[in-house]
């Protein structure tokens, strides 16, 4: 367990120090949100209806952007191999990477979301449901994305292919997350969506470490 | 039974087997689809509400079943390839994906054509339609990943991992009409308390479904033969290069 937190701390530290460009994804998140009012007009009633979906979509793209580099730099300079050789289980490394990714990517998105919801015109009384869905949803996005990210390391080229593989898998999270907000605004209550969304998290927590570490090993074969 | 599997596990023996069996599969497929189409188009009653448009069902429903069936078989193949590292399972899974994607596309397109007169719209974003669309995207991702690797062995393993991951979508598709209120009608053939569809419509549907199943099997075998031939060609080419 001590090793686990050390690994997490190392990755977070690297991001804060600026050695990894994962922090740029947050900047992308801010920029992309601003694109919505600029591209679809500043009509307040229209913005209110699309706000939840817009924030969720940009959150998904922001994590997609940084997920491509989840394992890549460590995979390419060999530190991942050294970690495994030193006797730490691959699954634990995957989990630590995911947690570090969530702390540097998911958590800022969650924390920024109430402020951004004002900018984009979501009614302020709904900020809690936006925050709640993002809080449950972003870890699932990270965990779901770990396997395709590991696969892209094994392939050696990422980019478009990772997006192509990843987006269909992420869609359920996006649908449920933005659906909860829409349902809450329309007065139906978003709890059903939130229950389904929170079911995805433990399932992906269970499956993805194994599949991701299998994919990483594939790159070493 | 396991002897048969062991016998067929050898790719070159499988190729000989495929060459012998495939003509029969093709004939069975043509007979079933021809009979099913005749039943479906001429010898079955029109629906009391939908009229003649119900005949789209005899293509739409079997195609949708096969879209799920093919993915299910790919999932089983992926487990085979990951656990026992079986080369034939890799090839079968790789050859299944384009067929499955085609079935999914057929189901989506015919469903859309059926939806226009009955629902009044080409497309709605309800749970069933969306989840089938996601299935199509997963198929396309699989096809892209298999071909992205230089080393076909690695590509197959990567695609197997991806297939297992995407299998979460199957139960969602199957039960989406029960879990959510959808415009798409709930299941009326495969359900616990027996089919609720009249026997006159059931007959052509089942015949078409069997025809589509044989379509899958025969085209799978053709794809596998092509794949095996391509690998053999590659080997011959390398051998020739080494000799020179």
Interface residues (C-beta under 8 A of the other chain):
Chain A: X147 X148 X151 X154 X155 X157 X161 X164 X165 X167 X168 X169 X171 X172 X175 X203 X207 X208 X211 X214 X215 X218 X221
Chain B: X82 X130 X134 X137 X138 X140 X141 X144 X145 X148 X149 X154 X157 X158 X161 X162 X164 X165 X166 X168 X172
